[in-house]
């Protein structure tokens, strides 16, 4: 019976750690999926005036189903390609939104109608979801919440040929 009393607390800590780790990994996967779907929608919508609101709606639809993490910001931005093919964010064309769609910068630095969707010259677009995961089990609470991001980028689909 003494062995049982010594082993049970260790097993409970392991089980809670595995469950909390699984919830964290599920949250990471959900955020990545939402960012990927958002960039896919942005690529298809191109320079339509409602592109950013469509992206935010698809992200909301994906992340609000779990309630496991809190989205602090959604960024939609232009990426510049250098001669080697590397993509870097263009900080002058960087739209920041709250999850509910409220712009954090007004006026928006990169309106959807100003995006290049020409054949062979279309812009690259990035979508970043910044979110915070709070540990569900009390064992990891001293570590504090995990703040991380999910990033995706894609080229806008040409709207003219």
N, C-alpha and C positions, 0 to 999 in steps of 0.2 A: 504494500500500500504506500510506503514511503516513496518508492520509485515513481509511482503514478502521480503523487503530489509534486514531485520535482519535474516531471516531463510535461504535464498538462499545461502549465503556463508557457513553456517554450513552444509547444505545439500551437497554442492559441495565438501567440505572437506571430508565428510563421504563417498560420492560416490568414490572419488579418493582413499581414504584409502581402501575401499573394493576392488576396482580394483587392486591396487598395492599389497594388501595382497593376492588376488587370483593369481596374476602372481608369487608371491614368492612361494606360495604353489604348483603351477604347476611346478615351477623350482625344488623344493625339490622332488616332485614325479618323474619328469623326470630323475634327477640324481640318485635317488634310483633304478629306473627301469634299467637304464644303468649299474649301478654297479651290480645289480642282474643278468642281462643278461651276463655281462662280467665274473662273477664268474661261471655261468652255462657253458659258453664256455670253460673256463679254466678247469673246472671239466671234461668235455668230452674230451678235447684235451690231457689232462694229461701231459706226458713228451715229446710231439712232439716239435721239435725245433722251430716251428712257433707259439707256444701257446700264448706268450705274444703279438705278433703282431696281432693275431686273436682277442684277448681280447680288445686291443686298437682300432681295426677297428670297432668292434661292439659298443663300447662306443662312438666313433666318430659318427657313424651312428645315434645313439640315441640322443646325445646332440646337434649336429650341426643343427638339424632340427628346433629348436626353436629360437636360438640366444638370449635367455633371460638372460643367465648367462655366465660367463667366467670360463672355467676349467683351474686351475693353475697347477694341478699335478694329475697324476694317479699312485697309488702305487699297486704293486702286491707282496705279501709277504707270507711267511710260518708262520703258527700258530702252536705253541706247546701246547699239551694237558697235563694238570697235572693229578694227581691221582683222583681228584674230578670231572674231566670232563671239567674244565674251560680252555678256549683257550686264549693264550696270544701271541702277535706278537713276532717272533724271529727276533731281530734287525740285526742279522748277515746275514739273508736271506731276504733282503728287496729291491726290485727293484723299482726305481722311474723313471717315464717317464713324458715328456711333452705330451700334447694331440696328437701332430703330430707323436708321437712314438719315439722321440729322448730320449735316456737314459740320466738321470741326474747324474747317477753314472756309471763310466766306469772303469773296466769291471763290468758287472752285477753281483751282489753278489749271485744271485740264478738263474742260467741258467735253462731253462725249461727242458733240458735233464737230469738234476740232481735230478728231482723230483721223489719221491717214489710213484709208482702206483701199488704196490703189493697188492694182496687180503688180506684184514684185517689189513694191515699196512700202507696204503696209507696216504700221507700227507694231512693236512688241508691247504687250500689256502684262502687268503683274498684279496679283491679288495677294494680300497678306492679311491674315487673321491673327490678331494679338489676343491671347486669352490667358486666364488664370485658373489653375486647378487647385482646389482646396482639398487636402487629405480628408477622407471620410472617417478613418479610424483614428482614435486619439493617440495611437502609438507614434505616428509620424508628425503630429501637430507641431512639436518643437522645431521641426525642420522648416516650417513656414510654407506658404503656398508656392506652387510651381508656376512661374510666369514664362510662357513660351510663345512661339509663333508657328503658323503654317503658311508657307510661301509657295506660290505656283506662278508660272508665267508662260505665255503662249503668244504666237503671232496672230494679229487680227486677220480674219478671213477677208479676202478681197471682195469688195462690193461692186467693182467695175472691172471690165476686162479689155 
